[in-house]
Amino acid sequence: MTIPVTAIFDIGKTNKKFFLFDENLQELYHDYSKFPSITDDDGFECDDLEALSRWIRETVDGILSSDQYQLKRLNFSTYGATLVHLDAEGKPATPLYNYLKPFPPALLEEFYSRYPQHDHNLTTASPSLGMLNAGLQLYWLKQNKPEIFKKIRYTLHFPQYLSYLFTGKRVSEPTSIGCHTKLWDYTRDTYHAWVQQEKLEHLFPEMVPTTKAFEIPMHGHTVAVGVGIHDSSSALAAYMMRTDEPFMLLSTGTWSITLNPFTTEQLTCQELDRDCLNYLTIQGKPVKASRLFLGHELDHHLLLLNEIYHKEAKYYKQVKPDETFLQKIRSGAIEPAFYPATIGNPTLVADVFTANRWQPDAYSSFEEAYHHVIWGLTHLQVASIKLAAGKSGVKKLYIDGGFIDNALFIALLRFYLPEYPLEISNMPLGSAQGAALVMQPDTMPIPLS
């Protein structure tokens, strides 16, 4: 007897994950894969879209031909700020440009000369983030690569492209449009005027609900294929569909994002300057969010500390919180010395740290230096959480993702946020389960905590 399953591809920048869930959204199987990067037409590192697409197709074919599983639903969760541009034949017309690719400063200045930055940031509820503002990638192609731009007939957000591989349907959906793309006017609840003025609106297909699914025949039976969802919004959906109690979600990983769907405050310029922005829920409602490149910053310093103290890559996972060190923090007997190197967000960094006194080789051990790194990162995280909270009064805070296993980070968060009931989620598959849950919203899976 075959087991009915929902298949989810959860595509991160580092790990490409595949999950099978049963009808109660319990995990039955997972596979984590990594793919070698390639370079785009400018020589900048990017994901290999062809290899990724091939792996996804082959994985689905394997499930369809399995004697163990019956595939009923298929959906996709991916990182944001990434577009797939299709040519007249429906094939990718460009590489999968990396959102870390530098945006030409002169072109950005030109854009804001046409569309004043202050007003533009407020109406799109997004700070200026270069390629991370996915809409500006189209402007860059139009101005800097006109021959390539002329080939583009449709532009899909990354999750919707993976869905398109199986459905052939070109669609847009709220969570991908709303994640710091600078495409959406939050004051008018439609595409921003600049998209129309640059004659880009026709490239984006019809917007459909995130819960939309297409019934597609595969291997002799019908599979409901979802339209995909932005990963951070997917993680949030997994919580919002389970509780009406106001909460914030701290979703940790390469990016650490605090999401507050229970506020109606309009973003201020001061918040935007500190990488606060809006997302859209699956219902198309604004979510106040604050972002930190936290996992990326930690990875940078782990490489440095491993080299200095001659440790293996995963050695830090063996380090337990030093209670003596924590007691010194609580009593004010020591001062933080850490200073970030790659996290960006200079205004928030200036709020948290007064000077750069960081000397990673000045400690007696890896453990001591590592404690200072996590202490410093926690200071940044606390500031970011308070930005997302604003004046909303929301106190309940769920945390999921990679940092939930970092006992030192969690202990310091609890110390600095005593007013927040911090709940470590037992849903380590947040974004994957969210993508599954929007396919079967009446299912009540495992509790939140």
VEXDREN-2710 file (C-alpha; in Angstrom, 1 decimal):
% VEXDREN-2710
k/r/px/py/pz
1/MET/0.0/0.0/0.0
2/THR/1.4/3.4/-1.0
3/ILE/1.5/6.3/1.4
4/PRO/-0.1/9.6/0.2
5/VAL/2.5/12.4/0.4
6/THR/3.1/16.1/-0.1
7/ALA/6.5/16.8/-1.7
8/ILE/8.2/20.1/-0.9
9/PHE/11.4/21.6/-2.4
10/ASP/12.8/24.1/0.1
11/ILE/15.6/25.9/-1.8
12/GLY/18.0/27.9/0.3
13/LYS/21.2/29.7/-0.8
14/THR/23.4/27.0/0.7
15/ASN/21.3/23.8/1.0
16/LYS/18.7/22.6/-1.5
17/LYS/16.3/20.5/0.5
18/PHE/13.6/18.0/-0.4
19/PHE/10.9/16.8/2.0
20/LEU/8.0/14.3/2.0
21/PHE/5.2/14.9/4.4
22/ASP/2.3/12.5/5.2
23/GLU/-1.3/13.7/5.4
24/ASN/-0.7/15.0/9.0
25/LEU/2.3/16.9/7.9
26/GLN/4.7/14.7/9.7
27/GLU/8.1/14.3/7.9
28/LEU/8.6/11.0/6.3
29/TYR/11.8/11.6/4.3
30/HIS/14.3/14.4/3.6
31/ASP/17.3/14.9/1.3
32/TYR/19.7/17.8/1.6
33/SER/21.8/18.6/-1.5
34/LYS/24.4/21.1/-2.5
35/PHE/25.4/22.1/-6.0
36/PRO/28.6/23.7/-7.3
37/SER/28.1/27.3/-8.1
38/ILE/28.7/28.6/-11.7
39/THR/29.2/32.1/-12.9
40/ASP/26.9/34.5/-14.7
41/ASP/27.7/36.4/-17.9
42/ASP/29.8/38.9/-15.9
43/GLY/31.8/36.2/-14.1
44/PHE/29.9/36.6/-10.8
45/GLU/29.0/33.5/-8.8
46/CYS/25.4/32.2/-9.1
47/ASP/23.3/29.1/-8.6
48/ASP/23.2/26.6/-11.5
49/LEU/19.6/26.8/-12.5
50/GLU/19.8/24.1/-15.1
51/ALA/21.4/21.6/-12.6
52/LEU/18.9/22.5/-9.9
53/SER/15.9/22.1/-12.3
54/ARG/17.2/18.7/-13.4
55/TRP/17.6/17.5/-9.8
56/ILE/14.1/18.6/-9.0
57/ARG/12.6/16.9/-12.0
58/GLU/14.5/13.7/-11.4
59/THR/13.5/13.7/-7.7
60/VAL/9.9/14.1/-8.6
61/ASP/10.1/11.3/-11.2
62/GLY/11.6/9.1/-8.5
63/ILE/8.7/9.6/-6.2
64/LEU/6.2/9.1/-9.0
65/SER/7.7/5.8/-9.9
66/SER/8.0/4.7/-6.2
67/ASP/6.1/1.7/-4.9
68/GLN/6.2/3.3/-1.4
69/TYR/4.6/6.7/-2.0
70/GLN/1.7/8.3/-3.9
71/LEU/2.4/11.9/-4.7
72/LYS/-0.7/14.0/-4.1
73/ARG/0.8/17.5/-3.7
74/LEU/3.9/19.4/-4.8
75/ASN/5.1/22.8/-3.8
76/PHE/8.2/25.0/-3.6
77/SER/9.7/27.4/-1.0
78/THR/12.8/29.4/-2.1
79/TYR/14.9/32.3/-1.1
80/GLY/13.7/35.7/-2.4
81/ALA/15.2/38.6/-4.4
82/THR/15.7/36.2/-7.3
83/LEU/14.0/36.4/-10.7
84/VAL/13.9/34.0/-13.7
85/HIS/13.4/35.7/-17.0
86/LEU/11.8/33.7/-19.8
87/ASP/12.3/34.2/-23.5
88/ALA/9.6/33.7/-26.2
89/GLU/10.1/29.9/-26.0
90/GLY/9.5/29.9/-22.3
91/LYS/13.1/29.1/-21.5
92/PRO/15.4/31.1/-19.1
93/ALA/16.9/34.1/-21.0
94/THR/19.5/34.9/-18.4
95/PRO/21.5/33.2/-15.7
96/LEU/20.0/33.1/-12.2
97/TYR/21.6/36.4/-11.1
98/ASN/22.8/36.4/-7.5
99/TYR/21.3/38.9/-5.2
100/LEU/24.7/39.5/-3.7
101/LYS/26.0/40.8/-7.1
102/PRO/27.0/44.5/-6.7
103/PHE/24.6/47.0/-8.2
104/PRO/26.3/49.7/-10.3
105/PRO/26.4/52.8/-8.1
106/ALA/26.0/55.2/-11.0
107/LEU/22.9/53.3/-12.2
108/LEU/21.4/53.4/-8.7
109/GLU/22.0/57.1/-8.6
110/GLU/20.3/57.5/-12.0
111/PHE/17.3/55.4/-10.8
112/TYR/16.9/57.6/-7.7
113/SER/17.2/60.7/-9.8
114/ARG/14.1/59.6/-11.6
115/TYR/12.3/58.2/-8.6
116/PRO/13.4/60.0/-5.4
117/GLN/14.8/57.6/-2.9
118/HIS/13.1/58.9/0.3
119/ASP/9.6/58.7/-1.1
120/HIS/10.3/55.5/-3.0
121/ASN/11.6/53.7/0.0
122/LEU/8.6/54.7/2.1
123/THR/6.0/53.7/-0.6
124/THR/7.7/50.4/-1.4
125/ALA/8.3/49.8/2.3
126/SER/11.9/48.7/1.5
127/PRO/15.3/50.2/2.1
128/SER/17.8/50.5/-0.8
129/LEU/19.4/47.1/-1.1
130/GLY/20.8/47.0/-4.6
131/MET/20.2/43.6/-6.2
132/LEU/18.3/42.5/-3.2
133/ASN/15.6/44.8/-4.5
134/ALA/14.6/42.3/-7.1
135/GLY/12.7/44.8/-9.2
136/LEU/15.9/46.8/-9.7
137/GLN/17.4/43.7/-11.4
138/LEU/15.0/44.3/-14.3
139/TYR/15.9/48.0/-14.4
140/TRP/19.6/47.0/-14.5
141/LEU/19.0/44.6/-17.3
142/LYS/17.1/47.2/-19.3
143/GLN/19.7/49.8/-18.9
144/ASN/23.0/47.8/-18.9
145/LYS/22.1/44.7/-21.0
146/PRO/19.5/45.9/-23.5
147/GLU/20.1/43.0/-26.0
148/ILE/19.4/40.5/-23.3
149/PHE/16.5/42.5/-22.0
150/LYS/14.8/42.5/-25.4
151/LYS/14.6/38.7/-25.2
152/ILE/12.6/38.7/-22.0
153/ARG/8.9/38.0/-22.5
154/TYR/8.0/37.1/-18.9
155/THR/9.6/37.5/-15.5
156/LEU/8.8/35.0/-12.8
157/HIS/9.9/35.0/-9.1
158/PHE/12.0/32.0/-8.3
159/PRO/9.3/30.0/-6.5
160/GLN/6.9/30.5/-9.3
161/TYR/9.5/29.4/-11.9
162/LEU/10.0/26.0/-10.1
163/SER/6.2/25.6/-10.1
164/TYR/6.2/26.5/-13.8
165/LEU/8.5/23.6/-14.6
166/PHE/5.7/21.3/-13.8
167/THR/2.5/23.3/-14.7
168/GLY/3.6/25.4/-17.6
169/LYS/1.5/28.2/-15.9
170/ARG/3.1/31.6/-15.6
171/VAL/1.8/33.3/-12.4
172/SER/2.9/35.8/-9.7
173/GLU/1.9/35.5/-6.0
174/PRO/1.9/38.0/-3.0
175/THR/4.8/36.7/-0.8
176/SER/7.4/36.8/-3.6
177/ILE/6.2/40.2/-4.9
178/GLY/6.3/41.7/-1.4
179/CYS/9.7/40.7/-0.2
180/HIS/11.8/43.9/-0.6
181/THR/11.4/43.9/-4.4
182/LYS/10.6/47.6/-4.7
183/LEU/7.9/46.5/-7.1
184/TRP/4.9/46.9/-4.8
185/ASP/3.3/50.2/-3.6
186/TYR/2.2/49.5/0.0
187/THR/0.2/52.7/0.0
188/ARG/-1.9/51.8/-3.0
189/ASP/-1.8/47.9/-2.8
190/THR/-0.6/47.5/-6.4
191/TYR/2.5/47.6/-8.5
192/HIS/4.4/50.8/-8.0
193/ALA/4.1/53.6/-10.6
194/TRP/7.8/53.3/-11.6
195/VAL/7.1/49.7/-12.9
196/GLN/4.5/51.1/-15.2
197/GLN/6.6/54.1/-16.2
198/GLU/9.5/51.8/-17.2
199/LYS/7.0/49.6/-19.1
200/LEU/7.9/46.5/-17.0
201/GLU/4.4/45.6/-15.7
202/HIS/3.6/43.5/-18.7
203/LEU/6.5/41.1/-17.9
204/PHE/4.8/40.0/-14.6
205/PRO/2.0/37.4/-15.0
206/GLU/-1.3/37.5/-13.3
207/MET/-1.1/37.4/-9.5
208/VAL/-2.9/34.4/-7.9
209/PRO/-3.4/33.5/-4.2
210/THR/-0.5/31.7/-2.6
211/THR/-2.9/28.8/-1.9
212/LYS/-3.6/28.3/-5.6
213/ALA/-2.8/24.9/-7.0
214/PHE/-3.0/23.4/-10.5
215/GLU/-4.2/19.9/-11.1
216/ILE/-1.5/18.4/-13.3
217/PRO/-1.5/14.8/-14.7
218/MET/1.7/13.0/-13.9
219/HIS/2.4/9.3/-14.5
220/GLY/-1.2/8.4/-14.8
221/HIS/-2.7/10.3/-11.9
222/THR/-3.3/13.9/-10.9
223/VAL/-1.0/15.9/-8.7
224/ALA/-1.9/19.3/-7.1
225/VAL/1.0/21.6/-7.9
226/GLY/1.3/24.8/-5.8
227/VAL/2.5/28.1/-7.1
228/GLY/5.4/28.4/-4.7
229/ILE/6.1/30.7/-1.8
230/HIS/8.9/32.9/-0.5
231/ASP/10.7/31.0/2.3
232/SER/10.5/33.6/5.1
233/SER/6.8/34.1/4.4
234/SER/6.3/30.4/4.3
235/ALA/7.8/30.0/7.7
236/LEU/5.5/32.7/9.0
237/ALA/2.4/31.1/7.4
238/ALA/3.1/27.9/9.3
239/TYR/2.5/29.8/12.5
240/MET/-0.3/32.2/11.4
241/MET/-2.4/29.2/10.2
242/ARG/-2.1/27.6/13.7
243/THR/-2.8/30.5/16.1
244/ASP/-4.7/33.7/16.5
245/GLU/-2.6/34.9/19.4
246/PRO/-0.4/37.9/18.5
247/PHE/3.3/36.9/18.1
248/MET/6.5/37.6/16.3
249/LEU/8.7/35.0/14.6
250/LEU/12.4/35.1/14.6
251/SER/13.4/32.9/11.6
252/THR/17.2/32.3/11.8
253/GLY/19.7/31.1/9.3
254/THR/21.9/32.8/6.7
255/TRP/19.5/35.7/7.1
256/SER/17.9/36.2/10.5
257/ILE/14.5/37.8/10.0
258/THR/12.1/39.0/12.7
259/LEU/8.5/39.1/11.4
260/ASN/5.7/40.9/13.1
261/PRO/2.3/40.4/11.3
262/PHE/0.4/42.0/14.2
263/THR/1.2/45.7/13.7
264/THR/-0.4/48.3/11.5
265/GLU/2.4/50.9/12.1
266/GLN/3.7/52.5/8.9
267/LEU/7.5/52.2/8.5
268/THR/9.5/55.3/9.3
269/CYS/12.7/56.5/7.5
270/GLN/14.7/55.7/10.7
271/GLU/13.4/52.1/10.6
272/LEU/14.2/51.7/6.8
273/ASP/17.7/52.9/7.5
274/ARG/18.1/50.0/9.9
275/ASP/17.0/47.4/7.4
276/CYS/13.4/47.3/8.5
277/LEU/10.9/46.6/5.7
278/ASN/7.6/45.1/4.9
279/TYR/6.7/41.6/3.5
280/LEU/3.3/40.4/2.4
281/THR/1.5/37.5/4.0
282/ILE/-0.2/34.8/2.0
283/GLN/-3.3/36.9/2.3
284/GLY/-1.5/39.9/0.9
285/LYS/-1.4/41.9/4.2
286/PRO/1.8/43.8/5.3
287/VAL/4.2/42.2/7.7
288/LYS/6.7/44.4/9.5
289/ALA/10.1/42.7/9.4
290/SER/13.7/43.5/10.3
291/ARG/16.6/41.6/8.8
292/LEU/20.1/40.7/9.8
293/PHE/22.7/38.8/7.7
294/LEU/23.4/37.0/10.9
295/GLY/24.4/33.5/9.8
296/HIS/26.6/34.9/7.1
297/GLU/28.4/37.0/9.7
298/LEU/28.8/34.1/12.0
299/ASP/30.3/32.0/9.1
300/HIS/32.8/34.7/8.4
301/HIS/34.1/34.8/12.0
302/LEU/34.1/31.0/12.3
303/LEU/36.4/30.8/9.3
304/LEU/38.7/33.3/11.0
305/LEU/38.6/31.7/14.4
306/ASN/39.2/28.2/13.0
307/GLU/42.3/29.5/11.2
308/ILE/43.6/31.4/14.3
309/TYR/43.0/28.6/16.8
310/HIS/43.6/25.6/14.4
311/LYS/40.1/24.1/14.7
312/GLU/38.0/22.0/12.4
313/ALA/35.1/23.6/10.6
314/LYS/32.4/22.2/12.9
315/TYR/34.3/22.5/16.1
316/TYR/32.1/25.4/17.3
317/LYS/29.2/22.9/17.7
318/GLN/31.0/21.3/20.6
319/VAL/31.3/24.5/22.5
320/LYS/28.9/24.7/25.5
321/PRO/27.9/28.0/27.2
322/ASP/30.4/29.0/29.8
323/GLU/28.4/29.8/32.9
324/THR/31.3/31.9/34.3
325/PHE/31.4/34.0/31.2
326/LEU/27.6/34.4/31.3
327/GLN/27.7/35.4/35.0
328/LYS/30.3/38.1/34.1
329/ILE/27.9/39.4/31.4
330/ARG/25.0/39.5/33.9
331/SER/27.1/41.3/36.5
332/GLY/28.6/43.8/34.0
333/ALA/32.1/42.6/34.9
334/ILE/33.2/42.4/31.2
335/GLU/32.5/44.5/28.1
336/PRO/31.8/43.3/24.6
337/ALA/34.7/43.6/22.1
338/PHE/33.2/42.1/19.0
339/TYR/32.6/44.1/15.9
340/PRO/30.8/42.9/12.7
341/ALA/32.7/42.7/9.4
342/THR/30.1/41.6/6.7
343/ILE/26.7/42.2/8.2
344/GLY/26.1/45.5/6.4
345/ASN/23.3/47.6/8.1
346/PRO/25.8/50.4/9.2
347/THR/23.1/52.5/11.0
348/LEU/22.0/49.6/13.2
349/VAL/25.6/48.6/13.8
350/ALA/26.4/52.2/14.9
351/ASP/23.4/52.0/17.3
352/VAL/24.8/48.9/19.0
353/PHE/28.6/49.3/18.9
354/THR/30.4/52.5/19.8
355/ALA/33.8/51.5/18.5
356/ASN/35.7/48.7/16.7
357/ARG/37.9/47.1/19.4
358/TRP/37.7/43.6/18.0
359/GLN/40.9/41.5/18.0
360/PRO/39.9/37.9/17.4
361/ASP/43.4/36.6/18.1
362/ALA/43.6/38.3/21.5
363/TYR/42.0/35.5/23.5
364/SER/43.4/32.5/25.2
365/SER/41.2/30.0/23.4
366/PHE/38.8/29.5/20.6
367/GLU/36.0/29.1/23.2
368/GLU/36.6/32.6/24.7
369/ALA/36.7/34.3/21.3
370/TYR/33.6/32.4/20.1
371/HIS/31.7/33.5/23.2
372/HIS/32.5/37.2/22.3
373/VAL/31.3/36.6/18.7
374/ILE/28.0/35.2/19.8
375/TRP/27.6/37.9/22.5
376/GLY/28.1/40.6/19.9
377/LEU/25.7/38.9/17.4
378/THR/23.1/38.7/20.1
379/HIS/23.3/42.4/20.8
380/LEU/22.5/43.0/17.1
381/GLN/19.7/40.5/17.1
382/VAL/18.1/42.1/20.2
383/ALA/18.2/45.5/18.5
384/SER/16.6/44.0/15.3
385/ILE/13.8/42.3/17.3
386/LYS/12.9/45.5/19.0
387/LEU/12.8/47.3/15.7
388/ALA/10.2/44.7/14.4
389/ALA/8.2/45.0/17.7
390/GLY/8.0/48.8/17.4
391/LYS/5.0/50.0/19.4
392/SER/2.8/47.0/18.7
393/GLY/3.0/45.6/22.2
394/VAL/3.5/42.1/20.8
395/LYS/5.6/40.1/23.3
396/LYS/5.3/36.4/22.3
397/LEU/8.4/35.5/20.3
398/TYR/8.9/32.2/18.5
399/ILE/12.3/31.3/17.2
400/ASP/13.1/28.7/14.6
401/GLY/15.8/27.8/12.1
402/GLY/19.5/27.1/12.5
403/PHE/20.3/29.2/15.6
404/ILE/17.8/27.3/17.8
405/ASP/20.6/24.8/18.4
406/ASN/23.0/27.5/19.5
407/ALA/22.6/27.2/23.3
408/LEU/24.8/30.3/24.0
409/PHE/22.8/32.5/21.6
410/ILE/19.5/31.4/23.1
411/ALA/20.8/31.9/26.7
412/LEU/21.9/35.4/25.9
413/LEU/18.6/36.2/24.1
414/ARG/16.7/35.2/27.2
415/PHE/18.9/37.4/29.3
416/TYR/18.5/40.5/27.2
417/LEU/14.8/40.0/26.5
418/PRO/13.3/39.1/29.9
419/GLU/10.0/40.7/28.9
420/TYR/9.5/38.3/26.0
421/PRO/8.3/34.7/26.5
422/LEU/10.8/33.2/24.0
423/GLU/9.5/29.9/22.6
424/ILE/11.9/27.6/20.7
425/SER/9.8/26.1/18.0
426/ASN/9.7/22.3/17.6
427/MET/9.1/22.9/13.9
428/PRO/12.6/22.8/12.5
429/LEU/11.2/22.6/9.0
430/GLY/9.4/25.9/9.2
431/SER/9.5/27.1/5.6
432/ALA/9.0/23.6/4.2
433/GLN/6.1/22.9/6.5
434/GLY/4.6/26.2/5.6
435/ALA/4.7/25.4/1.9
436/ALA/3.0/22.1/2.7
437/LEU/0.4/23.7/5.0
438/VAL/-0.8/26.2/2.4
439/MET/-1.5/23.2/0.2
440/GLN/-3.8/21.6/2.8
441/PRO/-4.8/24.4/5.2
442/ASP/-7.4/22.3/7.1
443/THR/-4.6/20.0/8.4
444/MET/-3.6/20.6/12.0
445/PRO/0.0/19.3/12.3
446/ILE/2.2/19.2/15.4
447/PRO/1.7/22.0/17.9
448/LEU/3.8/25.1/17.9
449/SER/5.6/24.4/21.1
END
